[in-house]
Amino acid sequence: MTSLDNLANRVAALEERLGVESGLRASMDSDLSSINAKLAAQHHLIQALSITQAEHTGEFAKLHTKLDHIVTLLEHLIADEGDAGPQR
């Protein structure tokens, strides 16, 4: 085998290897793109959950305030009934 044939074989092997590596890089780019899309979707989901949690926290605070008011009213009614004595 001549050195020219040897060089041609080496160039062919390099071209084949470059083709394989190019395919692997393209596959890696596709995988990274898919991961980025999934991360973006998860980010939007977390933001939506945060907003929902904040809304629910506000609603619970309102309910807690109303419940405190009801308990205070009931305590006053019970105290007033105790002050008036037994009624029949």
Secondary structure, DSSP 4 states (H G I P E B T S, - for coil): --HHHHHHHHHHHHHHHHHHHHHHHHHHHHHHHHHHHHHHHHHHHHHHHHHHHHHHHHHHHHHHHHHHHHHHHHHHHHHHHHHH----
